[in-house]
Amino acid sequence: MNEQQEIKFPSPEKNKSVAAAWFEYVEMFVFAAIFVILLMTFALRLCVVSGPSMNNTLQDGERLVVSDFFYSPKQGDIIVFHQTSEVDDRFNEPIVKRVIAVGGQYVKIDYQANKVYVSDDETFAENEVLDESDYAYFANPTGAWKETLYVSDSYSAVYQVPEGYLFVLGDNRNVSADSRDYRVGFVDERRVLGKVLFRLTPFSAFGKVD
């Protein structure tokens, strides 16, 4: 006589533990999703580079991660801001530029020597020339934009930055519409969307942006 094989069913306790484990996974996923949504809403933004004005630091079409979490703009930061232009609709969108000076400072641009001075008063010494060797790029200016760059016979210009505002330039100096251009001008700090933290795409260039 064959022995009858006993059929074992999972115990209620085991079923309960499996269900609890799945519930924990789902709960973790939901909380993670909420965290990411809150993070992207209040701390991080995604922006896209438009045009060649930040070459060679940033390229047209690249996607950037930007944060304004406890952020205060300072010289050298790459920021994204939003102007309201009644002159040109192209400027009614997020703009990426580099902070050159903050409120209360003076800026002098020597177009012949490709030098930018930043001073706390109206005098400019040689030790106040910015070291821009890591990022400034000078493509050949063409057309009408060349005339807007060379704003005087001396090929230089001086700006006083109002308190609460920023003076910004594109790294590709000769083709950038920035604080030298009346359509952009000084940037109200309240219009800054944040500092560029890193490049998201293309993935081959993923990483921190300086």
CORGIKA-V374537 format. One record per pair of residues at least 12 apart in sequence whose ideal C-beta (glycine too) atoms are under 7 Angstrom apart, sorted by the first residue. I is the first residue (numbers start at 0). J is the second residue. If there is no record, write none. Layout:
# CORGIKA-V374537
I:J + I:J
This chain:
# CORGIKA-V374537
42:66 + 42:68 + 43:64 + 43:65 + 43:66 + 44:65 + 44:192 + 44:193 + 45:62 + 45:64 + 45:199 + 46:63 + 46:65 + 46:79 + 46:93 + 46:95 + 47:60 + 47:62 + 48:60 + 48:61 + 48:63 + 48:95 + 51:171 + 51:174 + 52:169 + 52:171 + 52:174 + 52:175 + 52:176 + 53:95 + 53:169 + 53:170 + 53:171 + 54:136 + 54:170 + 54:171 + 55:136 + 56:134 + 56:170 + 57:95 + 57:208 + 61:198 + 61:200 + 61:201 + 62:199 + 62:200 + 63:195 + 63:198 + 63:199 + 63:208 + 64:196 + 64:197 + 64:199 + 65:79 + 65:192 + 65:193 + 65:194 + 65:195 + 65:196 + 66:193 + 66:194 + 66:196 + 67:191 + 67:192 + 67:193 + 70:193 + 70:194 + 72:98 + 72:101 + 72:165 + 72:188 + 72:191 + 73:98 + 73:101 + 74:98 + 74:99 + 74:100 + 74:101 + 74:117 + 75:97 + 75:98 + 76:98 + 76:194 + 77:95 + 77:97 + 77:194 + 77:195 + 77:208 + 78:96 + 78:98 + 78:191 + 78:193 + 78:194 + 78:195 + 79:93 + 79:94 + 79:95 + 79:192 + 79:193 + 79:195 + 80:94 + 80:186 + 80:190 + 80:191 + 80:192 + 81:93 + 81:190 + 81:192 + 82:94 + 82:183 + 82:190 + 84:182 + 86:182 + 87:182 + 90:182 + 90:183 + 93:192 + 95:195 + 96:167 + 96:168 + 96:169 + 96:177 + 97:167 + 97:168 + 97:170 + 98:165 + 98:167 + 99:115 + 99:117 + 99:166 + 99:167 + 99:168 + 100:117 + 100:160 + 100:166 + 101:160 + 101:165 + 102:160 + 102:161 + 102:162 + 102:163 + 102:164 + 103:160 + 103:162 + 104:117 + 104:118 + 104:119 + 104:160 + 105:118 + 105:120 + 105:121 + 105:157 + 105:158 + 105:159 + 106:158 + 106:160 + 106:166 + 107:123 + 107:155 + 107:157 + 108:155 + 108:156 + 109:155 + 110:148 + 110:149 + 110:154 + 110:155 + 111:154 + 113:137 + 114:128 + 115:129 + 115:131 + 116:128 + 117:129 + 134:170 + 135:170 + 135:172 + 136:170 + 136:171 + 136:172 + 137:172 + 137:173 + 138:171 + 138:173 + 138:174 + 139:173 + 140:173 + 140:174 + 144:174 + 147:180 + 148:173 + 160:185 + 161:185 + 163:187 + 163:188 + 164:185 + 164:186 + 164:187 + 164:188 + 165:185 + 165:186 + 165:188 + 166:178 + 166:185 + 167:186 + 195:208
